[in-house]
Amino acid sequence: MGLAGCGGGGRSTLFGTDTHPADYPTVQAFRYFGDLVERRSGGRLRVKIFPSGQLGAERDTLEITSFGGLDFNRVNLAPLNSIEPLTTIFSLPFLFDSEAHLRRVLDGEPGERVLRSLAPHDMIGLCFYDSGARSFYNTRGPIERPADMHGMKIRVQNSDLYVAMIQGLGAAATPMDLSEVYQGLVQGVIDGAENNWPSYESGRHYEVAPYYSLTRHVMAPEVLLMSKVSWDNLNSADREIVMESARESVPYMRRLWDARVAAAQEALVADGVRVNEVDPRPFRRRMHPVWESFVTTDVQNDIMRAVLAMGDGNA
């Protein structure tokens, strides 16, 4: 598997992986990207995608991608945080004012700098896809201020950054696999969790945790990567085809994602989920020590300042 070793002038099949199911917006955008590559290369390059985690978890497939065993990989930014420190910036809690702010950053110079930072790790960052705005939901009642979270047990991903975020808000962080969250809520092992609208719906967590508070605290994007080994085996014209096709797949993915979010939100509100808006400012103030503990280099600070300068108040 992988492009490495394929002839330069013949037809080549490039292989990619995505942990999301086949109908998920990232997979659909990945396929759209592959169709563009095949069409623009006159059929010389074909992209075959394995969705639903068929080839393994993201952390495992990242390693395979880095040495050329896979040509393409769609991963969340979180697994890259331990590989490249600059990727941590876009994962910081309460950093972005809105999804419009996030998209300006990803489409601008900060996004380009983070994508370029992956090359020394033998991966070429092609583009960013949306992963949605994560918000808190729980079994007790609406969260309107940090004090409402005191004493709550909140499920998080197995991430030092997420644990620090929850602790900074006065709650107890409980790392737990996503597949265990529903029963954890039912049994009272946890009081709540956090995720985007589509995941909240697909996991049926709303059935037992019907309070969804729009904190929109993390908007860490997805990334479409190419193995540097595979990239180096392409000629300059084919590299341009790959890069242009990836960038063109971004607005397509965003349209799919926005429609998916709107449909999930409409269905859940109709089903009785109690939704409340949240003033993010008191939450953000509590995150400053968290930012400082994870942003430790001059380059990281430079990118973070650029991100804050592109906020909604300056747009």
Helices and strands as residue ranges (DSSP letters): E 12-18, H 25-40, E 45-50, H 58-66, E 72-76, G 78-80, G 85-91, H 99-107, H 109-116, G 119-121, E 123-129, E 134-138, G 146-149, E 153-156, H 160-168, E 172-175, G 178-180, H 181-187, E 192-195, H 197-202, G 205-207, E 211-218, E 222-227, H 228-232, H 236-270, E 274-277, H 281-294, H 298-309, G 312-314
